[in-house]
Amino acid sequence: MKSLSGLLLDNSLKDFDNECLVFAELLLESQAFIREVEEPYSVSLRDVKRAITLVKFFAGSLQNRPQLYSMSKTFNRKKINVDEK
């Protein structure tokens, strides 16, 4: 039976099958560590949701990066041309 964290990951990160497995392992290990170091109640599903939100943000950032890079390159050229005048 899957954990609730695993179900959250499956539903939230459908496009990242291989990465989702690694991410789930990382979350489980980090939660186990926090439970050992602090108190068992220190870990919550809110933490899992926050982690998923971060992964989605950075995945979107990586997908849009080529566009951002070409836009900044164009902007920098225009800036240089303006400064040379």
MODELLER restraints for C-alpha pairs under 7 A, 6 or more apart:
rsr = mdl.restraints
at = mdl.atoms
rsr.add(forms.Gaussian(group=physical.xy_distance, feature=features.Distance(at['CA:5:A'], at['CA:45:A']), mean=6.88, stdev=0.5))
rsr.add(forms.Gaussian(group=physical.xy_distance, feature=features.Distance(at['CA:5:A'], at['CA:48:A']), mean=6.65, stdev=0.5))
rsr.add(forms.Gaussian(group=physical.xy_distance, feature=features.Distance(at['CA:6:A'], at['CA:24:A']), mean=6.59, stdev=0.5))
rsr.add(forms.Gaussian(group=physical.xy_distance, feature=features.Distance(at['CA:9:A'], at['CA:20:A']), mean=6.86, stdev=0.5))
rsr.add(forms.Gaussian(group=physical.xy_distance, feature=features.Distance(at['CA:13:A'], at['CA:20:A']), mean=6.65, stdev=0.5))
rsr.add(forms.Gaussian(group=physical.xy_distance, feature=features.Distance(at['CA:31:A'], at['CA:43:A']), mean=6.15, stdev=0.5))
rsr.add(forms.Gaussian(group=physical.xy_distance, feature=features.Distance(at['CA:34:A'], at['CA:43:A']), mean=6.96, stdev=0.5))
rsr.add(forms.Gaussian(group=physical.xy_distance, feature=features.Distance(at['CA:35:A'], at['CA:42:A']), mean=6.71, stdev=0.5))
rsr.add(forms.Gaussian(group=physical.xy_distance, feature=features.Distance(at['CA:35:A'], at['CA:43:A']), mean=6.85, stdev=0.5))
